[in-house]
Amino acid sequence: MMIDETKMIQLTQEAISAFLSDKIAKTIEQKQKKEKEKFTAENEQEIREKYEASYWLNYVVQNIDKVFLNVSHIAKLTHSSSQAINIKDAIKQDKYCHLISTQTANATMLDRGYADAKFAPIAEFLTYPVENTDKQLGEILCENEQCFAKICDDETQRIIWRDTIKGAYIAQKLSSHTLAKQIYVPVSDDCEYHLLSPMYSSSLAQHIFESIKNAHDKDNPAKLAKQKGEYHQNESIYFPNIATLATTKSNHQNVSFLNNQRSGQLYLFSAQAPKIKHNPNPPSTIERLLSLCYFDCQDELKEIRNLLSVVDKKALFLNDDRKNALIEHIQTIGEHILNQMSVIYYSQPSGWTKDIDMPIALKLFLDKEANRQFSFSQPELMKQITQLSTPIAKWISEKTHQNRILALEKVYMKIINVVLQSHYWVLQAE
């Protein structure tokens, strides 16, 4: 919804008034609780004068260089007294997207910092949300000096307020600090080097914090469904062996707004290699393997069942859209089967099938030694793969239709053949 300039000015003025009224009420309440009978009418009047609109705006612009708005990386996360530059990661990452970063994790929540916690109310004021808009108060104040019209009749003063507040949104000049963690990287034999200052992404830290908090929530619907052995559309996520790093001890707000929300905690993930446990009784037949895959394939089998049921009831045929949907479901089932095969392939010792009566076709996908031992021409390979795809196609058919349809099973086999052959060559290339 577009808002005209007059309405925007009105909403901004209302936001200024609401912020200052709320700040006065909360400050008076806090002082009364702290000082009790020592709190006087004079103390209350001092608070009201401090948050009087024109006095407050002058205080804001006088200290505008002490606040940093809409940034993703906070220097104080490496040391709470560091005065190094805070930055916003705004460069779109199109390389190394497999690495976790602010950009690849879609960590969009920006932070606000300040040189000292006493300037936190200024950052709070400038980031105050304006009702019925998607902008913060400070962003609108930068655009139109008329937003101050109710507070001040002097146009020159209003323009000073507007232009000075813009400074909170201008990128800072690159600077480090003696308390910043720094790394010297040599770049030549002539004692030249780059000076790097590693910085934590507060945006990414908040994204991780909220993800872990949601996963640990005892009322998480997906978690409750898993405990009951029931299906849920959302994933149940588990974070093992998490450690925490305390960036502050008590005054978490000294670092930044989001750090205060996290109570000064940064989560650290374990870098230990997983302990692989060997299954003492891995499947030796394709039927046993498929029984292990059934739980993972339930959703796809249900979708195929529904699709075929509609086709039967309404006398429809498998047009291109239905065929594509069917192919996609079969491919996904194939991926689930390969995942189960891979678990066995990489967790069992090489050569574990040597003394087991098992088809060679199955050994190729479950045992490293067997995969290296046997070599096939393309026709021979397809013959081996067909020995697996045939019972898989039959299994899918039995799970999705009351009567076996051989024509459909041939379609299933062709799709599974491609999936298995592709995976076979991946294993060969390792």
C-alpha positions in Angstrom: 0.0 0.0 0.0 1.4 3.4 -1.1 1.4 6.1 1.6 1.3 9.7 0.5 3.8 12.3 1.9 1.3 13.9 4.3 0.3 10.6 5.8 3.9 9.5 6.1 4.8 12.7 8.0 1.9 12.2 10.3 2.8 8.5 11.0 6.4 9.6 11.7 5.4 12.3 14.1 3.2 9.8 15.9 6.1 7.4 16.1 8.4 10.0 17.7 5.7 10.9 20.2 5.0 7.2 21.0 8.7 6.4 21.5 9.4 9.4 23.8 6.2 8.9 25.9 7.1 5.2 26.3 10.7 6.1 27.2 9.6 8.6 29.8 7.2 6.1 31.5 9.7 3.3 31.6 12.6 5.4 32.8 10.4 6.9 35.6 9.3 3.4 36.6 12.8 2.1 36.7 14.1 5.0 38.7 11.3 4.7 41.2 11.9 1.0 41.8 15.6 1.7 42.2 15.6 4.8 44.4 12.2 4.2 46.1 11.5 7.1 48.6 14.5 9.0 47.4 12.9 9.5 44.0 11.4 13.0 43.9 9.3 15.2 41.7 12.5 17.0 40.6 13.9 13.7 39.4 10.8 13.0 37.4 11.0 16.5 35.9 14.6 15.9 34.9 13.6 12.7 33.0 10.7 14.5 31.2 13.1 17.3 30.2 15.7 14.8 28.9 13.1 13.2 26.6 11.4 16.4 25.6 11.3 16.2 21.7 13.7 19.1 20.7 16.1 18.4 23.6 16.2 14.7 22.7 16.8 15.3 19.0 19.7 17.6 19.7 21.2 14.9 22.0 20.7 12.4 19.1 22.5 14.5 16.5 25.3 15.4 18.9 26.1 11.7 19.4 25.1 10.3 16.0 28.7 9.1 15.4 28.4 6.9 18.4 25.8 4.6 16.9 25.9 2.1 14.0 22.7 1.0 12.4 21.7 -1.9 10.1 25.1 -3.7 10.3 25.7 -7.5 10.1 29.2 -7.7 11.7 29.9 -6.2 15.1 33.5 -5.6 16.2 32.6 -5.8 19.9 31.8 -9.5 19.5 35.6 -10.2 19.6 36.1 -7.8 22.5 33.4 -5.8 24.3 35.6 -2.7 24.4 36.8 -2.8 20.8 36.1 0.4 18.8 36.8 -1.1 15.4 34.5 -0.5 12.4 31.2 -2.3 12.2 30.1 -3.4 8.7 27.2 -4.7 6.7 27.7 -7.6 4.4 25.9 -6.4 1.3 28.0 -8.1 -1.4 26.0 -10.9 -3.0 28.0 -14.2 -2.7 27.9 -16.2 -5.9 31.0 -18.3 -5.2 31.7 -20.9 -2.5 28.0 -21.1 -1.8 28.6 -24.5 0.0 30.3 -22.5 2.8 28.1 -21.1 5.5 28.1 -17.3 5.7 25.7 -14.4 6.4 24.6 -14.5 2.7 24.3 -18.3 2.1 22.5 -18.8 5.4 20.0 -16.1 4.5 20.7 -14.4 7.8 18.7 -11.2 7.2 18.3 -9.8 10.7 20.6 -6.8 11.0 22.1 -5.6 14.3 22.7 -2.2 15.8 25.7 -1.2 17.8 27.1 1.8 19.7 30.4 3.0 21.1 28.9 2.8 24.7 25.8 1.3 26.1 24.6 4.7 27.2 24.0 5.5 23.5 21.7 2.4 23.1 18.5 4.6 23.4 19.6 6.6 20.3 20.0 3.4 18.3 16.6 2.2 19.7 15.0 5.5 18.7 16.3 5.5 15.1 15.3 1.8 14.5 11.8 2.3 16.0 9.2 0.8 13.6 6.8 3.3 12.0 3.3 1.9 11.9 1.9 0.9 8.5 5.3 1.2 6.8 8.2 -1.1 6.3 10.7 1.6 7.4 12.5 2.5 10.6 12.0 5.9 12.1 15.5 7.0 11.4 15.2 6.1 7.7 12.2 8.3 7.3 13.7 11.2 9.3 16.6 11.2 6.8 14.2 11.8 3.9 12.0 14.7 4.9 12.7 17.6 7.3 9.0 18.2 7.5 8.7 15.2 9.9 10.1 17.6 12.5 7.6 20.4 11.8 5.6 19.8 15.0 8.7 20.0 17.1 10.5 22.9 15.5 9.5 25.9 13.4 13.0 26.7 12.3 13.6 25.1 8.9 17.4 25.4 9.2 17.4 23.5 12.4 15.1 20.8 10.9 17.5 20.4 8.0 20.5 20.0 10.4 18.6 17.3 12.2 17.8 15.5 9.0 21.2 15.7 7.4 23.0 14.7 10.7 20.9 11.7 11.2 21.9 10.5 7.7 25.3 9.9 9.2 24.1 6.9 11.1 23.4 5.1 7.7 26.6 6.1 5.9 29.3 3.3 5.8 32.1 3.9 8.3 35.6 4.6 7.2 37.7 1.4 7.5 39.4 1.3 10.9 40.7 -1.2 13.4 41.5 -0.9 17.1 44.1 -2.1 19.5 41.6 -4.5 21.1 40.6 -6.0 17.8 41.8 -9.6 17.0 44.2 -9.1 14.2 46.1 -11.4 11.8 49.1 -10.3 9.8 49.3 -12.2 6.5 52.6 -11.8 4.5 52.1 -11.0 0.8 55.7 -10.6 -0.4 59.4 -11.1 0.6 59.7 -7.3 1.3 58.0 -7.4 4.7 54.7 -6.4 3.1 51.6 -7.8 4.6 47.8 -7.6 4.8 46.3 -6.9 8.2 43.1 -8.9 8.7 40.6 -8.4 11.6 38.3 -11.4 11.9 34.8 -10.3 12.8 31.8 -12.4 13.9 28.6 -12.0 12.0 26.0 -11.0 14.5 23.3 -11.6 11.9 24.5 -15.2 11.4 24.9 -15.7 15.1 21.3 -14.6 15.7 20.1 -16.9 12.9 21.9 -19.8 14.5 20.7 -18.8 18.0 17.0 -18.7 16.9 17.4 -22.0 15.0 18.8 -23.8 18.0 16.3 -22.2 20.3 13.4 -23.4 18.1 14.9 -26.9 17.9 15.2 -27.1 21.7 11.8 -25.8 22.3 9.8 -28.4 24.2 6.7 -27.3 22.4 8.2 -27.6 18.9 5.4 -29.4 16.9 7.9 -31.4 14.8 9.7 -32.5 17.9 6.5 -33.5 19.6 5.4 -35.5 16.5 8.7 -37.3 16.4 8.4 -38.3 20.1 4.9 -39.7 19.4 6.2 -41.5 16.2 3.8 -39.4 14.1 4.3 -37.6 10.8 4.8 -33.8 10.7 5.4 -31.6 7.6 8.3 -29.7 9.3 11.7 -31.2 10.0 12.8 -32.2 13.5 16.3 -30.8 13.8 18.9 -31.9 16.4 22.2 -30.1 17.2 24.6 -32.4 18.9 27.5 -31.4 21.2 27.0 -27.6 21.1 29.3 -25.4 23.1 28.8 -21.8 24.0 31.2 -18.8 24.0 30.4 -15.9 26.4 31.3 -12.6 24.7 30.2 -10.6 27.8 29.7 -11.5 31.4 26.8 -9.3 32.6 26.1 -6.2 30.5 25.2 -7.9 27.2 23.7 -4.7 25.8 27.2 -3.1 25.9 28.0 -5.1 22.7 24.9 -4.8 20.5 21.2 -5.1 20.5 21.1 -8.7 19.2 23.9 -9.8 21.5 21.7 -8.6 24.4 18.9 -10.8 23.0 21.3 -13.8 23.0 22.4 -13.0 26.6 26.0 -12.6 25.3 26.1 -16.2 24.0 27.6 -17.4 20.8 27.0 -21.1 19.8 29.9 -23.2 18.7 29.4 -26.5 16.7 31.5 -29.6 17.3 34.2 -30.2 14.7 34.7 -33.8 15.9 34.4 -36.5 13.2 31.3 -38.6 13.7 31.8 -42.0 15.3 30.6 -44.6 12.8 29.1 -47.6 14.3 29.1 -50.8 12.3 25.7 -52.5 11.9 26.3 -56.0 13.1 23.6 -57.4 10.8 23.4 -55.3 7.6 20.9 -56.4 4.9 22.1 -59.2 2.6 19.1 -59.1 0.3 17.4 -56.4 -1.7 14.1 -57.2 0.1 15.6 -56.5 3.5 17.2 -53.3 2.2 13.9 -52.1 0.9 12.2 -52.7 4.2 14.8 -50.4 5.8 13.9 -47.7 3.2 10.2 -47.9 3.7 10.0 -45.2 6.3 12.0 -42.7 4.2 9.9 -43.5 1.1 6.4 -43.2 2.8 5.6 -39.8 1.4 6.5 -40.6 -2.2 4.7 -43.9 -2.1 1.6 -42.1 -0.8 1.8 -39.5 -3.6 2.1 -42.2 -6.2 -0.8 -44.1 -4.7 -2.9 -41.0 -4.8 -1.9 -40.2 -8.4 -2.8 -43.7 -9.6 -6.0 -43.8 -7.6 -7.2 -40.6 -9.3 -6.2 -41.9 -12.7 -8.2 -45.1 -12.1 -11.3 -43.5 -10.6 -11.7 -40.8 -13.2 -10.6 -42.9 -16.2 -7.7 -40.5 -16.9 -4.5 -41.2 -18.7 -0.9 -40.4 -17.8 -0.4 -37.1 -19.6 2.9 -35.3 -19.6 2.2 -33.5 -16.3 1.3 -36.7 -14.5 4.2 -38.6 -16.0 6.6 -35.9 -14.9 5.2 -36.0 -11.4 5.4 -39.8 -11.4 9.1 -39.7 -12.6 10.0 -37.2 -9.9 8.5 -39.4 -7.1 10.3 -42.5 -8.5 13.6 -40.6 -8.7 13.2 -39.5 -5.1 12.5 -43.1 -4.0 15.7 -44.1 -5.8 17.6 -41.4 -3.9 16.3 -42.7 -0.6 17.4 -46.2 -1.5 20.9 -45.0 -2.5 21.2 -43.1 0.8 20.5 -46.3 2.7 23.0 -48.1 0.5 25.6 -45.4 1.1 25.2 -45.7 4.9 26.1 -49.4 4.6 28.8 -48.8 2.0 30.7 -46.3 4.1 30.1 -47.7 7.5 30.9 -51.4 7.0 34.5 -52.6 6.6 35.8 -53.3 3.1 35.2 -56.9 2.1 32.4 -57.5 4.6 30.3 -59.4 1.9 33.1 -61.8 1.0 31.6 -64.8 2.8 27.9 -63.8 2.5 25.6 -65.3 -0.1 24.6 -62.1 -1.8 24.0 -61.2 -5.5 27.0 -59.5 -7.1 24.6 -56.7 -8.2 23.9 -55.8 -4.6 27.5 -56.2 -3.5 28.6 -53.5 -6.0 26.6 -50.9 -4.0 27.2 -52.2 -0.4 30.9 -53.2 -0.3 34.0 -51.2 -1.4 36.1 -54.3 -2.1 33.4 -55.8 -4.3 33.0 -52.5 -6.2 36.7 -52.5 -7.0 37.0 -56.3 -7.6 34.4 -56.6 -10.4 34.7 -54.9 -13.8 31.9 -54.9 -16.4 31.3 -53.8 -19.9 28.3 -51.5 -20.3 25.9 -54.3 -21.4 27.1 -56.5 -18.5 26.7 -53.5 -16.0 23.1 -52.9 -17.2 22.4 -56.6 -16.7 23.6 -56.4 -13.1 21.7 -53.2 -12.4 18.5 -54.6 -13.9 18.8 -57.4 -11.3 18.3 -54.7 -8.7 15.8 -52.4 -10.5 13.4 -55.3 -11.2 12.6 -56.1 -7.5 12.7 -52.4 -6.6 10.1 -51.7 -9.4 8.0 -54.6 -8.1 8.2 -53.3 -4.5 7.1 -49.8 -5.6 4.2 -51.4 -7.6 3.0 -53.5 -4.6 3.1 -50.5 -2.3 1.2 -48.2 -4.6 -1.5 -50.2 -6.4 -3.7 -53.1 -5.5 -2.9 -54.8 -8.8 0.5 -55.0 -10.3 0.7 -53.1 -13.6 3.6 -54.5 -15.6 3.7 -51.5 -18.0 4.2 -49.2 -15.1 6.9 -51.4 -13.5 8.9 -51.2 -16.8 8.7 -47.4 -16.4 9.8 -47.6 -12.8 12.7 -49.9 -13.9 14.0 -47.4 -16.5 14.0 -44.6 -14.0 15.7 -46.6 -11.3 18.3 -47.9 -13.8 19.4 -44.4 -14.5 19.7 -43.6 -10.8 21.6 -46.7 -10.0 24.0 -46.4 -13.0 24.8 -42.8 -12.1 25.6 -43.8 -8.5 27.7 -46.8 -9.7 30.0 -44.5 -11.7 30.3 -42.1 -8.7 31.6 -45.0 -6.6 33.9 -46.1 -9.3 35.4 -42.6 -9.5 36.3 -42.5 -5.8 
